[in-house]
Each structure stands twice: as structure tokens, then as C-alpha cells.
């Protein structure tokens, strides 16, 4: 069966349809592979990137699997932003991702149109009837492959009229050798579709349809047109990671910059050799068994050669590359350790020391939740999207620490403990739970602030003053109690516990004030709900902070 357009305008429509199928097929295949692998891809990136060669291999393998360097770099941005990976670890993976993404071009360059329909049929059947996860997602992968190949065939068919067009032939003759134009087109098109594989596939489809060789049988001329476009693809694909890094942490922004710097440096390094690259590409392609007139295979091999060469050239200078990125994107790395800093199971033989280490970790949790609370209250005045991400990340860290400290204390409880030590351990268990819940309330207030901002709502001046009053007292109380826990100062803890009654009284008074304002029509009802919910969350923080104070004073019976 031959899929071919009959006119240039109809061919353009077919070309866009084929591109859409190609992208949709890539999406299905990528999603299926990620779902089939679960969190293993993330764990692989987290755990196997401490050495540069291993990072290069991981980046290549993961990207070859999910068929998208953009997806890999976006994943890296997320991992670095979450503190699960350092920027230094991510750089070698970026190099590998550029190699892995060339696999798509190699697949596309093969003439596999007869496989598209069997893949679609079998893939859909497995996806439809598959009950087990591996069967269902394997069907999705096959379906994606089939649709991807069908999209390539449609693009070839849509481009066929151009190969017979005298106007296009003269345009190629006039502008085809302009490397800057090719570089520009490759960058812009890839930035728009956010997939270098899609643009590379389109160029390979043009070559297979004979468009690039219109009026000229010399494959070198076709490669002179294709090579700058392919180099532009490598620059354009960086935009996805850059978008993902907006509002992220400084190390995450450096990941996106490193991707840009790597691909731009490759283009700059290759541009002086443009005259020799077509001949070299043909020799490389022939070395791997392709015929001299197989333009599609030659374009695919140039893509692989380009990315592999740049990765191998930069790898020995990885430290210098990292230094350069940090010089361009300057700033202090604000790193919040996700893992416990003080817990050590090896000191269980000394329960007093083990409890002291647990208390230090609990105080650290308290400091994190205090910062979260300050931020979330501040968002009621002005919402900050990047701050929202940071707060959610801190909430994730606090939850992880709470789990680690609870597990640590549970194991310590199995050791021989004095009565006083057992009582202290129980108190610390309570403190961990209360501090973790304060983090939840900080998150609640952040969401209330986001709803207020997204709804374009505002509080009355009186309501703003009341919230500032209540939040100031709550923060003072909580900070004082955390300081008291750190110093183990029972007297100081009792002093700040006295503020809990003031928090309750003010919250009740401000509720009554709000109802009066509502009856007089002085405030918006929707904004009023957010105001009341914020009061409730702050009041609850006061109660939980009071509980932490009881742990410091040793009055566990009052919990």
C-alpha cells in the first residue's frame, strides 16, 4: 500500500496529520515504558549516577527506552529540584540523554512501514484485554510504535509532491546550502513541537520521499541541507527542560542551562567542518552497512555521530563544564538535606546519646515546619508560585523525616531503657507526630492562599490586620517552643505555652468579628470562608505547639 498525497496543499495537510500521529505514537510509547517500569527509572537515575561513565550509560539507556531526551532532562530537573540528585550528578546523564535520543532516528530510518499495522492491531488488542500491568503497558508500547511508524509513512506521502515541484526545487537550489537558515529552522521547529525526534523524523521522511535530492542525485547535497537542521534540532529540544526549570531551584535551573550549553557548544564545534561532514557521514553510514544512496540512514548516522562525539569530547572535562555552568548561573546553592542528619542506629547501646540525637532531628523538623508556616502565612498577602513548589517539597522532606525518626525510636524502644528514658522516648514520639501535623496545617494555609489568589479574592483591611495579629502570636509561640525543646528549657517552654490561650481567644474573637462584617455586607462570602479556615488552621497550630511544649516540660499526662 502506498500513502501519497496528490497535491502540495493536500500534502501539507497530510504532513501535519503524520506529524501528529508521530508525536502521539511517541507519547504512547514513552508513557507505556514509564508506566511499565514504575518508579524504577527514577530510582535508576538517583542511585546509578555517582560516577561519570555510569551516569553517561544511565542517561543513554533511559533515553533510548523512553525515546525522549526531553523527558529525561525534565526528569533530571525534577530530581535535582527535589534534592534527590545533585546538579553535578545530572551532567553526565544529560550527555548520555543526547546519545540515547538518536535511537529514534535510527529506528525511523529503517523501512518498516509493513510493521505499522500489525503493531497497531496487536498493541491495541493487548491493551484492551490485558489484565496484568506488564501485558497492558506492553500493548501500549506496541501501539505507540505502530502509530509512530504510520505517522512517518504519512509524512513521507505528504512530502512526495514537493519532490516533483519545480518551485521547491529552485528554492532548494537557491537556499538549501545556507547553513544558518537550516540551523534556524531546526531550532525553531523543534522548539515549537518540543521534540528533536519529531524534527529529525521529519527530515528523514523528506529524505526518504526524495525531497532533499530534488533535481540533484548527489547525496552530499542532501546532507548539506539536512545536517544544519539536525544540529538546530539539538538546540531546540532544550526548551522543554528550560520550561520545566521555571520557578525551580538554582541547581535545577543549572540542569536546563547545562543542556543548552552542551548542545550549543556541539553546534559551534561542528560548524567549521560543515564542508567535510557530508563525506564523513557517508563513510560512517557505509561502514555500518548502508548503501551510498540511502539518505535516510545517513541522516540518522550523522545524528548519532554528532551526539556521541560531543559526549565523549566533553566527558573528560566534566568538572570544567560544571564550573563553567556555575560561573554563568551564579548563586548560593540552598540545599535542604532530605535524609536524617543525626540518627545513627549504631549508638543504640547508649540510649541517652541515641535519644539526644533523636531530639536534634525533631528540632530540625520543627525548624523546617516553622519556615513552612512563615511562608504560607506570607502567601496570604502575595502568592508565589515557586515558593509553593518549595513549600510542597519541604512538606515531603518533613514527612520523610517523621517516618525515619518514628522508625528509629521504635527500634530504640526495644533496647533496655530506664523509666525516665522510656518516658522521654514516648514524648518524642508525640512531638514527631505533632510537628508533622503542623507541617500539614502550613500546607493547608498555602492552598487557601492559592485559592484566594486564583479567585482574585481579597480580605478587608480589618481582616488582614486580624490575620497578621493571630499569625504573629502563633509564630512567636511555636518558635519559642522549638527553641525551648532545643535548649531543653522547661521554664521557657511554659512561658510560650501561655500564649496558647491568647491564640484561642483571638481566634474566637476574630470569628465573631467576621460574622458581624458578613452580616453588614462588608466582606465577600467566598473570601470569608478562606479567612475562617485560616483562623482554624492557626488555632490548631497553637494547640499542637502546646503539645510539643508538654514534651519539653515532661508533662506527658496533659497530652
Secondary structure, 3 states (H helix, E strand, C coil): CCCCCCCHHHHHHHHHHHHHHHHHHHHHHHHHHHHHHCCHHHHHHHHCCCCHHHHHHHHHHHHHHHCCHHHHHHHHHHHHHCCCCCHHHHHHHHHHHHHHCHHHHHHHHCCCHHHHHHHHHHHHHHHHHCCCHHHHHHHHHHHHHHHHHHHHHHHHHHHHHHHCCHHHHHHHHHHCCCHHHHHHHHHHHHHHHCCHHHHHHHHHHHHHCCCCCCCCCCHHHHHHHHHHHHHHHHHHCCHHHHHHHCCCCHHHHHHHHHHHHHHHHHHHHHHCCHHHHHHHHHHHHHHCCCCCCCHHHHHHHHHHHHHHHHHHHHHCCHHHHHHHHHHHCCCCCCCCCCCCCCCCHHHCCCHHHHHHHHHHHHHHHHHHHHHHHHHHHHHCCCCCHHHHHHHHHHHHHHHHHHHHHHHHHHHHCCCCCCHHHHHHHHHHHHHHHHHHHHHHHHHHHHHHHHHHHHCCCCCCHHHHHHHHHHHHHHHHHHHHHHHHHHHCCHHHHHHHHCHHHHHHHHHHHHHHHHHHHHHCCCCCHHHHHHHHHHHHHHHHHHHHHHHHHHHHHCCHHHC
